C-alpha cells in the first residue's frame, strides 16, 4: 500500500502515481506520521470546500498564524467576510484591464529589457519571480526599487510554507524585517497618495471597516504566500510547454490558444498541491468516520487528475472541455487574486513569446518540477534571445 510521506524523495519528485493509487484504494487516507486525513477524490474535496460549517480554516494552532498573524487565509465567518470585502474591490475583475495596461504590461517589458542586456538568465529567479512580485507591489502602492533585498527576505517565508517547523525561526525574523520596511515606505506613500492601500497601513482611521493591522497582515500575505503560487505557475507553464513542443508551437503562433494552455497547466501541473481544513464536528467522508478536530489535507492536485472527473486526466490537453479545476480553490475561500493572477500569466507569456526568438536552454536535461506542497522547478536557465519592445 502506498502512503503519502511528503518528506520522501519519491513524493517530492513524482507524487502522481501515489495519488492515483490512493484515489483507487484509499481515497480518505489517514497518515499517522502527519496526523492528518488526506482527501484524494475530487467529489470529497469539493464537498469540504463548500461546507465551511463542518470544515473550517480557523484553528488557533495553524502554523501560518505564527508568522502572518490572523489573515483571510485562516479565518471564517463575519471576520473573513469583512476583510475579504475590503480587499475584493482592489482585486475585482473590473479593474484588471487597467492593471494590465498600467502595471502588468510595463512590468513585463521592463523585466525583459533588463534581461536582454545579459547573455543568459534564469527563467525561475529572474523572470517568474520578478513579474508577480513587482505587480503586487505596484497594485498595493508599494515601491519596487528594493526587489533584491525583498527577495532575500521572502525566500525563508516561502520555505516556511513548504516546511513550517524547519523554517519558522528564519521566517519570523524575515517577516519582522519586511514589516519594518513596509511601515517605513507606507509612511512615505501616505504623503504622496493618502488613498492607496499602502497608505492605509499607517492611517489613524483607515478607509472601510478594517484596522491598519489587519491591512498590514493581509498585505504581507499577498506579497508572500500570494506571489509564490504565481511564480510557480509561470515556471510550471514554461516547463509544461517545453515538454509539449507541439503545444508550444501553437500558442506562439496564436495568442488565443495561450489562455487554455495556461488553464490546463493549472490542472495538469498545479503549483500548490494541498490546502487544509479542520473538522468542527464528527462526520464521515466516503464511508470513513472522521472525528471532530481532525486535520484534513485536501489534495487538490489529485482532484485535478481524478478519472471520475476528467477524461484522460493524465494527458496534457489544453483544448479539453472539462477543465473545471481547483487550482484557485472553491467556495468562500476561492483565491481573491484570481483575476489578477490569470491576467498576469497571460500578459507575461504573450509578451515573453513575442519578444524572445528561439528558446535555447542551458541544461542537458529539462529540470523537474519538485517540492512538498508548493511545486516548481528550482532553476531554468536559457539564453537571452530577446528583441526590442
N, C-alpha and C positions, 0 to 999 in steps of 0.2 A: 504494500500500500504506500503510495506516495504521500508525502506530507508537505506542508508549507513551512519552510525554515528560511526566513528572509536573510539570515546571515550566511547561508550556504552559497558557494560559488555557482552551483547548478542553478539555483533560483535567480541569483543576480544577473546571470548571463543569458538564461533562456527559461523563463517561467512558464511558457505556453504549454508544453506537454504536461506539466504539473496541474495547471488549471484544467486542461481537458480531462485528465484522469479523474480529478476530484468532481468536476461537473457530472461525470457519468457515474461515479461510485460513492461520493461523499460530499454532496453539494452544500451541506451545512457542516463544515469541517471544524472540529474543535482542536485547537493546538494547546497542549499542556505547556509547552515551552513559552508561548506568547500569551497564555492565559486569555485567549480570545476565540470567538467563533468567526471563522472566515466564510463568508457567503459567496458562492461561485456562480449561481444561476441568475440570469437576467430578471426573471419574474420575482424572485425573492428580494433582489436588490431594489427593484422599482417599488415594491410594496413597502419596504422600510423607508426609502427616501420620501415617500408620500404620506407617511404616518408619523408626524412629529409629536404625537401624544405618547405613543408607546415607545418610540425610538428618538432619543434626544441627542443633541450635540453638547449639551450643557452638563459639565461634570467638574467639580472643584479640583480634581487632580489631573486634568488634561495637561499634558506637557507644554502645549503651546501657550497656556496661560502664564507659565513660569517665565516666559521670555517676552511675549507681546502684551500680557495683561488680557483682560476680557475684551474680545472683539466680536464682530458679527460671525466670525468663523465658529465660535463656541458658545453662542447664546441663542435661546429660543424665546418665544412669546413676545410680549409687548416691547421689551428692550431691543430684541432683534429687529422687530418691525420698525421701531422709531429710528434706530440708527441706519438701517438699510434705506428707509425713506429719505433720510438726509442725503445720502450719497447717490441714490438712484438717479437723480437728475443729472449729476456730473457724468454718469456712465450711460445715459439714456441713448436709445437708437437715434433720436432726433438730432443729437449733437455730433454724431460720428462723421458725417460729411465734412463739417467744419474742422474737426480734429484731423481728418485725413489730409485736407488741403493746407491747413495752417501748421500742423505739427508733424504728422506721420511721414508724409512725402518729403518735406525738407530734412527731417532727421535721417531718413534712409539715404537720401542723396548726399548729405554731409558725411555720413559714415563711409559711404563708398568713395567719396572724394578723398578722404583721409587714407583709405586702403589702397587707392590707385597710385599713391606715391611710393608704395612698397613693392618689392618683387614678389612677396608671398604673404599669406596671412592665415590665421586660424579661424575658420568659419564659426566655431563654437564661441570662443572668447572675444574675438574682435568684431564679429558681426552679430551673431544671435544674442549675445549678452548686451551689446550696445543699444540695439533698437528698442526693446521693451523698457529698458531702464531709463533711457533718455525720454521716451514718450511719456511714461507715467510721471516722471518728474515735471515735465512741462505741463501736463494736464493739471497737476496739483499746484502749479505755480511755484515750483522749486527750481533752483539753478542746476545746470548740468556741467558746470566747469570743473567740478571735483569728482569726476566719474571714476578715475583710477583709485582715488582714496576710498570712495564709497564702495567700490567693488571689493576691495580688500576686507571691508567690514561686513559686507553681505555674504561673503563666502562661508564663514563659520555659522551664520544663521541658516543658510541653505543646507549646510551639512547637518545642522541640528534637526531640521525637518526629516532628513534621512535617518539620522542616528541620534535621537534626543538625549539618551543617557550619556553617550560618549562626548557630546559637544555642548552640553548645557552651560558649562562654565565659560567657554570661549564665546558662545552665542550671547550670553548675558553681558559680557564685557563689551562685545562689539555693539550690542543694542544700546548700551549706555552711551557709547561714543556717537552713534548715529543720532540718538535723541538730542544730545547736546548740540550737535551740528545743525539739526533741523530747527531747533528752537532759535539758534543764532540767525540762520538765514530767513526763518519765518518772520523775525522781528524786522529785518530789512525789507522783506516783501510787504509787510503790513503798511509801511510808509509809501511804497510805490503803488500797491494795488490792495487797498484795505478790504475788498470784497472777494479776494481769491481764497481758495480753500486753505492754503498755507497760512494766510494772514489770520484765519480764524483760530489757529492754534494758540496765538498769544493775545487774542481779543478777550477783554474782560467779560463781554456778553456776546458769544458767537451767534451768528445768524442761525435761526432754527432752534428746535427743541433738542439741544445737544450740548455737552460740555466740551471745553477745549481739550481736556484729557482724553475724552472719547474720540475726538477728531484725530489727535496725535496717535493714539494706539492703532486706529484703523488705517491711517496713512502709512504707518510703519508696516502694517500687514500688507497693504497694496504694493509697497515698494519692494518688499522681500518675498513673502510667500506668493504674492500676486504675479510677480515677474518671473519667478523660476519656472512656472509651468509654461509661460510664453516662450522663454528661452529654449526649454526642452522641446516644445512643439516645432519651433523653427528648425532646430537641429534634426529632429526625427523626420520632418518632412523632406529635408535635403537628403538624408541617408536613404530614406524610402525611395525617393525618385532616382537616386543613383543605383539602387538595386533593381529598378524597373526602368531601364533606359527608353523603352518604347513609350512609357507614360511621360517621361521627361521630355522627349521629343514633341509629344502632343501639346503639353502645357506651354512649352516655349514657343510653339507655333500659333497657339490660340489661347489668349488670356481667359476666355470663357471657361476653359477646362481646368483652370488653376484652382478655383474655389472647391469644386468637387474632389480634386486631388488632395487638397489640404484637409477637407472634411473626412475623407477616407483614411488619411493618416491618423487623425484623431481617434478613429475607430480601431484601425489595424495596429498602430504603434503609439498608443496614448502616452502622454508624459507622466501622468500620475496614475498609479495602479490601485491605490486603496483610499477610502475615506472611512471615517469612524462614526459609530453611533453607540449610545449606551441605552440599555433596556430599562424602562421605567416600571414595568410590571411583568409578572410571569406570563410567558407567551409561548408560541411554537411557530416554527417555520418548516415547511416540508415534512411535517410529522415529527420533527425534532424538538423536544421541550427545551426552552431557553429561560433560565431563571432571571428574576429581577436583578439589576445592577451588572449584568453580563456586558462585556465589551464585544461589539460586533465590528469586524473589519469587512467592509463592503468592497469586494474585489471587482471594481467597475471595469477593469481591463479584461477580466474573464467574461463579464457580461457582453462585452463587445465582440467576443468570439463564440458566443453561445449558439449552438447549432439549432436550437429551437426558435431562435430569434432571427438569425441571418442565414441566407443561402450562401453556401461555400464560404463560411466566415474566415477560414484560414487563408483565403486568397485576397490579395490587394486588388480591389476592383473599384476604381474611382467613380465609375458611372453607374453604380448599383442604385436601385430604387428603394432599398430597405435600410438606409443609413441613419436610423434614429438612435445615435449612441449617447452614452452618458459622460462623455469627456468633460462637459461643463456642469454636470450634476443634474438634479431634477427636484422640483418642488420649491419650498420656501428658501432653500439654501443654494439654488442654482446660481452659478457664478455671476456676480454683479457686474464684472467687467467683460462679459462675454462678447458684446457687440464691438467694444474697443479692440479686444484681442483678435477677433475674426478679421476685422478690417486691417489691423496691423500685420497679420500674417499675409494677407493678400497683397497689400501695398509693398511689403518688404520683398516678397518673391517677384512680383511684377517688375519692380524697378531693378532688382538684382539681375534677373534673367535678361532684361532689356539692355543693361549696361555691360554685362560680362560677355566675353566671347566664349571660346572653348573652356570648359571646366576641366582643369588639369590638376588632379590630386597629387599630393606629395606623400603618398602612402603606398606600400607594396600591396597591402590588403585593406579593404574598406573597414574602418573602425566599427566596433559593435555598439549597439545600444545596451546599456547596462545600468544597474542600480537596484536598490532595495524597494523603495516606494516611488521616488522620482527617477525616471529612467531616460537617459540620453547619452550620446557618445561624448566622451571626455575631450576629444580633440578631432579636428577635421581640417588638415592643412591643405591649401591649394594655392596655385599661382594667381597673382593679381592681374588677370587679363581684362581690366576694365577700360571702357571707353569714357569719353566725357559725358557730362549730364545733358 
